[in-house]
Amino acid sequence: MSHRWHRQWTRMVGALCLALVPVWGWASACEDPRPLRMALIPKSNVQQQRIALVPLLRALELALQRRVEVGLFPSYGAVIEGLLSDAVDVAELGPASYALLMDREASAVAPFAALSGRDATEPGKVGAYHSVLITRKRSGLATLRQLKGRSVALTDPASTSGALLPRSGMRQLTGLPLDAYFSRVSYAGSHDRAILALHSGRVDAAFVSTNRLDDAVRKGVLDGDDITVVWRSPPVPTDPFVLRNRLCPGVAAAIREVFLNPQPGYAAMFQGLDAGPFVAVSDLDYQGVRNLLARDKDAPRQ
């Protein structure tokens, strides 16, 4: 090849590379996943949780023109890892699991929606729930002092109401770590399983969320008259839905639109969830939980 042709060929290749740089740069800056991958923390049976959200899933598929796959994750921590490894695009997290994720990689996700409460006097406000320590009345265990040296069930290490708040609360009330106050502490894997462990007598007490407790009573799993609430936490905001920040802006905007605007079937869905419509949220709504997690990490261990 002559020097003249070599120079022309070099210029052509250089021009082509420069023309492709913006395209490659845009592709690396955002993602347009097909299908869209969703994850739900296992508060109960994930398949049942998925069924409860069918109107939302259908609306997402229609708006995005793609399938929405809901993955089955065995723990709260697995959902966190799915988001951090780019295997999950949108997820429901608990406030504590969201705080744990942000503590590891603050730029990974952004919270954008949560269920509101059913209180008609405060429409559009993020809902709230509590962590409670419950026993069965027939056991005669009605006070925290009576439970010292007994067995207790938590739900998941990354659960707000089933681990973080109980550990923080018990340290404040007793001056001891939760594992030192009770003789046996076990993780049931979900709120429903912790409730069943209490119901079957495998543990003397259980820490669960008021949402799951109310649902168990409503479904007849527990007799409300046979339950003693030994301790109740301050209110915490309902679970945030988060988006991976690497999603393309158009995809993220379409997802927000589906969550935050009325869609066919939403009224029945919210009634089944015993909640109000989705409302917009930000990191500020969960700052209190993040602060609690930070204090708990810094607390002295005994």
PEJO-V92207 format. One record per run of one state. SS is the DSSP state (hx for helix, st for strand, lp for the rest). FROM is the first residue (numbers start at 1). LEN is the number of residues. Records with the same first field share a line. If there is no record, write none. Layout:
SS=FROM-LEN, FROM-LEN
This chain:
lp=1-2, 30-1, 32-4, 41-5, 53-1, 65-3, 72-4, 85-5, 93-2, 105-4, 117-3, 123-3, 127-1, 130-1, 140-4, 148-3, 155-5, 175-3, 182-2, 188-3, 200-5, 219-5, 233-3, 238-2, 245-2, 248-1, 261-5, 274-4, 281-2, 299-4
hx=3-27, 46-7, 54-11, 76-9, 95-10, 120-3, 137-3, 144-4, 160-15, 178-4, 191-9, 210-9, 224-3, 249-12, 266-8, 283-16
st=31-1, 36-5, 68-4, 90-3, 109-8, 126-1, 128-2, 131-6, 151-4, 184-4, 205-5, 227-6, 236-2, 240-5, 247-1, 278-3
